[in-house]
């Protein structure tokens, strides 16, 4: 399994609607800023690294996308985790939340 070095992702609002979105009312401070590429997944509910449906090998962690705010909340302040098989070009995403 290929490992990608870690990058923090910082969202940049691209229009006035995005700039004006309110944040979270009750979520922990870190929620909304946990986007990243590569490194290790910051699993909320425990390790869950999928296996490629084509070759059966463990997939590489490609990145995680955080909830945006109370209007665009993934389950209960959760995140989407995306995994990739570099050999087969297959992708799998999962959600974990509080
Ligand atoms: Zn594969």
Boltz pocket constraint, residues with backbone or C-beta under 6 A from the ligand:
constraints:
  - pocket:
      binder: B
      contacts: [[A, 52], [A, 53], [A, 54], [A, 55], [A, 56], [A, 57], [A, 85], [A, 86], [A, 87], [A, 88], [A, 89], [A, 90]]
      max_distance: 6.0
